[in-house]
């Protein structure tokens, strides 16, 4: 089976990036300008191997389960899994080195998420990860931690990626490190790779592509990791073509004249292709499978 795109007949009224893999055929009608509210990430952090720190946090009233919630429980699912996923979707341009801390206990009297995150990171640097240098987690040199995920047993059921600055809180250096915590993921402890990869996508500067939710940038159903209706189990979606182009991991091929094109699966390591269709051409059927 092959996918053939026929460009003739009907005027295209919207500019869009087309992802048409053999298994998951989808059109993404998405904006080309940077999205308001998304994290602005240096290109330095979108290439090569980047360091990611996951801090395990509990509280006296909501402790972790000593039997089931050992650090190794999360390492088995996320250390190689997150790296392998992002290496695949970036075609080898990007990967992560994940370090997960031992559990740190933050008092129940600290309820604000930013204060809990700061305290957890402070405790982690002072106890469970003394051998690591803070500069390893600030590769773009802007004085802020690059990729921090806080797994807190008292976090709400809804995961989020947050910015202190966007919420009106002045980021302060973590004691003894000289580095500030600004952008970070705050969520319940999870070893669900698709969920963690989705939240990490926000740290890379991607917004949600939820189905019909105001304030999001698209409606792509199950065709991309940043959608809310993806299957959290296996297999999980690639990033959509728009996300790959935005992160610099794919260069769209411009289609500016009528004709037949064979579009190979974007999920394939050696054959993935992303096409951008010019608004100046016409076509009858956006996708014909032959």
Buried (B, 14 or more C-beta within 10 A) or exposed (E): EEBBBBBEEEEBEEEBBBBBBBEBBBBBEBEEEEBEEBBEBEEEBBBEEBBBBBBBBBBEEEEBEEEEBBBEBBBEBBBEBBBEBBBBBBBEBBBBEBBBBEBBBBEEEBEEBBEBBBBBBBBBBBEBBEEBEBEEBBBEEBEBBBBBBBBBBBBEEEBEBBBBEEEEBEBEBBEEBEBBBBBBBBBBBBBBBBBBBBBBBBBBBBBBBBBEEEEBBBBBBBBBBBBEEBEEEEEBBBBBBBBBBBBEBBEBEEBEEEEEBEBBBBBEEEEBBBBBBEEEBEBEEBBEEE
